[in-house]
Amino acid sequence: MARSFWIVGKEQGELRDTKLGALAPGHVRARMIVSGISRGTERLVWQGRVPESEHARMRAPFQDGAFSFPVKYGYCAVGRIVEGANAGTRVFALHPHQDEFDVPESMAVPIPGDVPDTAAPLAAHLETAINALWDHPVRVGDRVAIIGLGAVGLCLANLVRRIPGADLVCVDPSPMAQARAKALGLRVAEGAEERDLVFHTSATAGGLRAAIDAAGFEATIVELSWYGDGSVAAPLGGAFHAKRLTLAASQVGHVAQARRTTRPHRARLELALRLLADPAYRLDLGAPIPFAELPVRYAAALGDHPSPLPLIGYEQK
């Protein structure tokens, strides 16, 4: 028997017993070490804001239940295999918050030894950032802005700043987000202008406006945010057409077209996990929330939390 976190109604959560049963052939059983709360998507699920048209597309790989409620949701799981092939191996899986879980062996991706437990949950967000750069590469010497400094924005910034000659500016109105970025040595500004490429990750109307304002002539604005059932005003007046801007989407559900024939999903995730060995990804994620306290602390973790990726800690049996 395992324990898992379920969203049972709008902004209501509880822990439930989950029967695992006998391990299926080709599967492994892992005991959770830590999982991460992906605040943007999980907030929309928590609030019941997944539109009916997206119920199938937005299913997490090992989600139980259905949108809107009750649903077991999440995808930033770090565990250790306790039964099945490669017992003792630390793995990352796209699994909801649950203290013990079964997944196909192919979906339990080994974590390199030099990646700490507390960095590994960022793999899903770094994977999103990698996909964005496969969709819209930054060229040598490009002027780039990243609007929104949550987990995806920070991961993306760490990738972009390693490109030779890239002139990167990071923008976020939150003092906490600004402090996190400055601690990583990133250049933070109130705004940006004349950028060749702008990545927007804040999922706010103000952020989208700032992204369009930051774009230079014939620039591309890459929208990585997902707004759920919300609508957002896209300011397409002003100089939008005169500057011949492009507003493009990037989403992690499919490998970017530029790499789709050569990189399966697992290879992209393995790349993200290897990159997390870099100390630049040791973000200050704070003390993990004890799993037993999650029902009463989950809402606060989704709010204006000091961590870009709040962590959940699990007692080891």
VOPATI-218436 format. One line per 4 residues: number of its first residue (from 1); their letters; for each residue y, z, x of C-alpha. Coordinates in nm, 4 decimals. Last residue first. Layout:
BEGIN
NUM) A) Y:Z:X | ...
***
This chain:
BEGIN
317) KQEY) 0.3263:0.5067:1.0830 | 0.6574:0.3957:1.2330 | 0.9529:0.4948:1.0181 | 1.1684:0.1941:0.9344
313) GILP) 1.5285:0.1194:1.0282 | 1.7585:-0.1058:0.8246 | 2.0348:-0.2939:1.0035 | 2.3799:-0.4012:0.8889
309) LPSP) 2.4677:-0.7487:1.0220 | 2.8408:-0.7946:1.0896 | 2.8624:-0.4145:1.1264 | 3.1780:-0.2224:1.0280
305) HDGL) 3.0977:-0.2656:0.6566 | 3.3554:-0.3902:0.4077 | 3.0932:-0.4180:0.1360 | 2.7279:-0.5245:0.1515
301) AAAY) 2.6283:-0.2150:0.3491 | 2.8067:0.0007:0.0905 | 2.5930:-0.1497:-0.1868 | 2.2710:-0.0909:0.0106
297) RVPL) 2.3322:0.2783:0.0729 | 2.1791:0.4410:-0.2365 | 1.8723:0.2163:-0.2642 | 1.8406:0.1968:0.1183
293) EAFP) 1.7946:0.5675:0.1846 | 1.4166:0.5529:0.2437 | 1.4701:0.2546:0.4765 | 1.6880:0.4632:0.7077
289) IPAG) 2.0132:0.2689:0.7622 | 2.0260:0.1487:1.1220 | 2.2981:0.2853:1.3532 | 2.5669:0.0292:1.4399
285) LDLR) 2.5431:-0.3485:1.4767 | 2.7603:-0.3629:1.7897 | 2.6701:-0.7158:1.8923 | 2.4323:-0.7560:2.1818
281) YAPD) 2.4473:-1.1350:2.1492 | 2.6506:-1.1797:2.4687 | 2.3638:-1.0065:2.6510 | 2.1721:-1.3401:2.6405
277) ALLR) 1.8097:-1.2779:2.5344 | 1.9180:-1.3982:2.1888 | 1.8973:-1.7560:2.3170 | 1.5184:-1.7401:2.3203
273) LALE) 1.5100:-1.6206:1.9582 | 1.7370:-1.9036:1.8455 | 1.5210:-2.1607:2.0233 | 1.2082:-2.0229:1.8547
269) LRAR) 1.3852:-2.0552:1.5185 | 1.4652:-2.4216:1.5824 | 1.1077:-2.4861:1.6969 | 0.9755:-2.3180:1.3808
265) HPRT) 1.1863:-2.5365:1.1511 | 1.0423:-2.8536:1.3019 | 1.2375:-3.0337:1.5745 | 1.1924:-3.4028:1.6675
261) TRRA) 1.2294:-3.5964:1.3418 | 1.4863:-3.3563:1.1948 | 1.7038:-3.3376:1.5077 | 2.0096:-3.5495:1.4133
257) QAVH) 1.9377:-3.4905:1.0439 | 1.9994:-3.1190:1.0796 | 1.6897:-2.9109:1.0040 | 1.6907:-2.8403:0.6315
253) GVQS) 1.7531:-2.5006:0.4705 | 2.0198:-2.4204:0.7318 | 2.3184:-2.5712:0.5529 | 2.6090:-2.7749:0.6880
249) AALT) 2.8636:-2.9328:0.4553 | 3.1484:-3.1662:0.5485 | 3.5204:-3.1876:0.4659 | 3.6696:-3.4835:0.6545
245) LRKA) 4.0439:-3.5094:0.7161 | 4.2473:-3.8307:0.7128 | 4.5656:-3.6470:0.8239 | 4.7597:-3.8184:0.5446
241) HFAG) 4.4810:-3.7258:0.3049 | 4.4901:-3.3500:0.3663 | 4.8655:-3.3417:0.4413 | 4.9700:-3.1585:0.1261
237) GLPA) 4.7101:-3.1854:-0.1457 | 4.3404:-3.1180:-0.0952 | 4.3745:-2.7418:-0.1199 | 4.0107:-2.6600:-0.2073
233) AVSG) 4.0174:-2.4005:-0.4833 | 3.6917:-2.2078:-0.4905 | 3.4303:-2.1842:-0.7598 | 3.1793:-1.9027:-0.7851
229) DGYW) 2.8161:-1.9356:-0.8891 | 2.6955:-1.8819:-0.5332 | 2.9808:-1.9349:-0.2868 | 2.7882:-2.0519:0.0175
225) SLEV) 2.9835:-2.0772:0.3417 | 2.8959:-2.3197:0.6227 | 3.1775:-2.5666:0.5515 | 3.2476:-2.7924:0.8499
221) ITAE) 3.6084:-2.9151:0.8589 | 3.6303:-3.2445:1.0482 | 3.9458:-3.3686:1.2195 | 4.1108:-3.7064:1.1589
217) FGAA) 4.4499:-3.5627:1.2641 | 4.4365:-3.1883:1.3265 | 4.2621:-2.9220:1.1217 | 4.3915:-2.5648:1.1221
213) DIAA) 4.5489:-2.5914:0.7753 | 4.2146:-2.7061:0.6333 | 4.0383:-2.4057:0.7861 | 4.3106:-2.1654:0.6724
209) RLGG) 4.2750:-2.2959:0.3163 | 3.8980:-2.2490:0.3371 | 3.9458:-1.8947:0.4633 | 4.1857:-1.8100:0.1842
205) ATAS) 3.9397:-1.9424:-0.0740 | 3.6720:-1.7159:0.0682 | 3.3149:-1.7816:0.1861 | 3.4117:-1.6727:0.5413
201) THFV) 3.2092:-1.9266:0.7421 | 3.4443:-2.2197:0.8081 | 3.3924:-2.4324:1.1195 | 3.6903:-2.6430:1.2326
197) LDRE) 3.6691:-2.9454:1.4636 | 3.9473:-3.1380:1.6357 | 4.1970:-2.8516:1.5958 | 4.5663:-2.9236:1.5539
193) EAGE) 4.6421:-2.5749:1.4253 | 4.5125:-2.2189:1.4393 | 4.5746:-1.8897:1.2639 | 4.6253:-1.5183:1.3177
189) AVRL) 4.4575:-1.5501:1.6569 | 4.1441:-1.4231:1.8320 | 4.0244:-1.5463:2.1697 | 3.6684:-1.4243:2.2286
185) GLAK) 3.5817:-1.1697:2.4982 | 3.2929:-1.0161:2.3050 | 3.4970:-0.7009:2.2369 | 3.7718:-0.9328:2.1092
181) ARAQ) 3.5335:-1.0698:1.8460 | 3.4266:-0.7273:1.7243 | 3.7900:-0.6095:1.7113 | 3.8921:-0.9125:1.5056
177) AMPS) 3.6094:-0.8484:1.2599 | 3.7183:-0.4862:1.2195 | 4.0834:-0.5891:1.1787 | 3.9797:-0.8278:0.8981
173) PDVC) 4.2053:-1.1344:0.8662 | 3.9620:-1.3592:1.0565 | 4.0389:-1.6423:1.2983 | 3.8669:-1.7459:1.6221
169) VLDA) 4.0235:-2.0030:1.8585 | 3.8112:-2.2114:2.0958 | 3.9345:-2.4666:2.3509 | 3.6126:-2.6275:2.4743
165) GPIR) 3.6471:-2.7387:2.8369 | 3.2785:-2.7150:2.9107 | 3.0720:-2.5948:2.6113 | 2.9842:-2.2265:2.6619
161) RVLN) 3.2543:-2.1140:2.4154 | 3.0812:-2.3032:2.1358 | 2.7535:-2.1120:2.1463 | 2.9012:-1.7625:2.1433
157) ALCL) 3.1456:-1.8705:1.8738 | 2.8598:-1.9877:1.6525 | 2.6875:-1.6518:1.6801 | 3.0153:-1.4765:1.5966
153) GVAG) 3.0764:-1.6976:1.2929 | 2.7211:-1.6568:1.1655 | 2.7291:-1.2759:1.1933 | 3.0735:-1.2395:1.0376
149) LGII) 3.3819:-1.3759:1.2094 | 3.5358:-1.6128:0.9541 | 3.7346:-1.9227:1.0495 | 3.6023:-2.0785:1.3713
145) AVRD) 3.8484:-2.3148:1.5372 | 3.7750:-2.5856:1.7921 | 3.9799:-2.8012:2.0293 | 3.7309:-3.0300:2.1982
141) GVRV) 3.7228:-3.0557:2.5793 | 3.3574:-3.1569:2.6050 | 3.2301:-3.2427:2.2593 | 3.1370:-2.9990:1.9841
137) PHDW) 2.8447:-3.1344:1.7840 | 2.8548:-3.1580:1.4028 | 2.5098:-3.1457:1.2407 | 2.3328:-3.0226:1.5548
133) LANI) 2.6198:-2.7782:1.5985 | 2.5749:-2.6492:1.2434 | 2.1981:-2.6219:1.2963 | 2.2521:-2.4013:1.5992
129) ATEL) 2.4863:-2.1769:1.3987 | 2.2322:-2.1393:1.1170 | 1.9617:-2.0555:1.3725 | 2.1967:-1.7954:1.5196
125) HAAL) 2.2182:-1.6415:1.1732 | 1.8410:-1.6302:1.1187 | 1.7828:-1.5011:1.4720 | 2.0299:-1.2143:1.4286
121) PAAT) 1.7381:-0.9850:1.3346 | 1.6257:-1.0054:1.7030 | 1.9262:-0.8182:1.8459 | 1.8247:-0.4676:1.7331
117) DPVD) 1.4638:-0.5044:1.8480 | 1.5848:-0.6071:2.1940 | 1.5249:-0.9612:2.3281 | 1.3881:-0.9560:2.6854
113) GPIP) 1.0241:-0.9553:2.5698 | 1.0616:-1.2794:2.3769 | 1.0011:-1.2408:2.0006 | 0.6865:-1.4059:1.8660
109) VAMS) 0.7335:-1.6101:1.5448 | 0.5336:-1.4916:1.2437 | 0.5410:-1.7935:1.0112 | 0.2475:-1.9728:1.1790
105) EPVD) 0.0343:-1.6574:1.1433 | 0.0771:-1.6758:0.7677 | 0.2581:-1.3649:0.6409 | 0.1517:-1.0138:0.5392
101) FEDQ) 0.3902:-0.7193:0.5122 | 0.4515:-0.3559:0.6019 | 0.7730:-0.1529:0.5583 | 0.9384:-0.4037:0.3275
97) HPHL) 1.2887:-0.5580:0.3322 | 1.2365:-0.9277:0.2604 | 1.0572:-1.1662:0.5001 | 1.1784:-1.4585:0.7087
93) AFVR) 0.9690:-1.3431:1.0023 | 1.0376:-1.2334:1.3591 | 0.7481:-1.1033:1.5649 | 0.6598:-0.8273:1.8087
89) TGAN) 0.3023:-0.8668:1.9337 | 0.0644:-0.5693:1.9105 | -0.2121:-0.7669:1.7421 | -0.2126:-1.1298:1.8551
85) AGEV) -0.4282:-1.2562:1.5665 | -0.4866:-1.0293:1.2678 | -0.3813:-0.6717:1.2037 | -0.1007:-0.4523:1.3382
81) IRGV) 0.1507:-0.7247:1.4250 | 0.4862:-0.5705:1.5098 | 0.7928:-0.6279:1.2965 | 1.1397:-0.7812:1.2885
77) ACYG) 1.2591:-0.9108:0.9510 | 1.5813:-1.1019:0.8767 | 1.4998:-1.2940:0.5549 | 1.5788:-1.0913:0.2437
73) YKVP) 1.4958:-1.0731:-0.1276 | 1.2685:-0.8851:-0.3655 | 1.3794:-0.9834:-0.7159 | 1.4002:-0.8235:-1.0580
69) FSFA) 1.6242:-0.9864:-1.1592 | 1.8347:-1.3066:-1.1240 | 1.6560:-1.4789:-0.9902 | 1.2801:-1.4421:-0.9581
65) GDQF) 1.0203:-1.1958:-0.8410 | 0.8814:-1.1958:-0.4900 | 1.0561:-1.3654:-0.1986 | 0.8444:-1.4654:0.0975
61) PARM) 1.0220:-1.7906:0.1949 | 1.3565:-1.6888:0.0371 | 1.4229:-1.8747:-0.2868 | 1.7635:-2.0403:-0.2819
57) RAHE) 1.6424:-2.3928:-0.3555 | 1.4432:-2.2886:-0.6626 | 1.7127:-2.0756:-0.8260 | 1.9926:-2.3182:-0.7322
53) SEPV) 2.0633:-2.4748:-1.0739 | 2.0408:-2.1296:-1.2305 | 2.3389:-2.0114:-1.0284 | 2.2780:-1.7226:-0.7850
49) RGQW) 2.5473:-1.4703:-0.8767 | 2.3369:-1.1738:-0.9885 | 2.5574:-0.9307:-0.7956 | 2.2811:-0.8264:-0.5596
45) VLRE) 2.1832:-1.1929:-0.5062 | 2.5435:-1.2801:-0.4198 | 2.5670:-0.9822:-0.1838 | 2.2371:-1.0853:-0.0235
41) TGRS) 2.3787:-1.4262:0.0634 | 2.6919:-1.3023:0.2383 | 2.5641:-0.9709:0.3725 | 2.2498:-1.0783:0.5517
37) IGSV) 2.1011:-0.7291:0.5667 | 1.8921:-0.7023:0.8825 | 1.5412:-0.5694:0.9275 | 1.3956:-0.3205:1.1736
33) IMRA) 1.0532:-0.2171:1.2969 | 0.8435:-0.3520:1.0097 | 0.4668:-0.3276:1.0409 | 0.3061:-0.6697:1.0525
29) RVHG) -0.0104:-0.8069:0.8941 | -0.1254:-1.1480:1.0102 | -0.2527:-1.4444:0.8103 | -0.4954:-1.7269:0.8904
25) PALA) -0.7582:-1.5866:0.6545 | -0.6094:-1.3433:0.3985 | -0.5707:-0.9745:0.4874 | -0.7326:-0.7557:0.2221
21) GLKT) -0.5002:-0.5956:-0.0325 | -0.1245:-0.5685:0.0181 | -0.0251:-0.3673:-0.2868 | 0.3502:-0.3214:-0.3112
17) DRLE) 0.4995:0.0138:-0.4117 | 0.8620:-0.0064:-0.5163 | 1.1914:0.1051:-0.3654 | 1.4948:0.0665:-0.5888
13) GQEK) 1.8100:-0.1383:-0.6284 | 2.0827:-0.1836:-0.8881 | 2.3941:-0.3978:-0.8366 | 2.3039:-0.6224:-1.1321
9) GVIW) 1.9444:-0.5386:-1.2095 | 1.6148:-0.4692:-1.0327 | 1.7032:-0.5599:-0.6754 | 1.3789:-0.4656:-0.5035
5) FSRA) 1.3159:-0.2921:-0.1709 | 0.9557:-0.2728:-0.0551 | 0.6969:-0.0035:0.0110 | 0.3462:-0.0924:0.1285
1) M) 0.0000:0.0000:0.0000
***
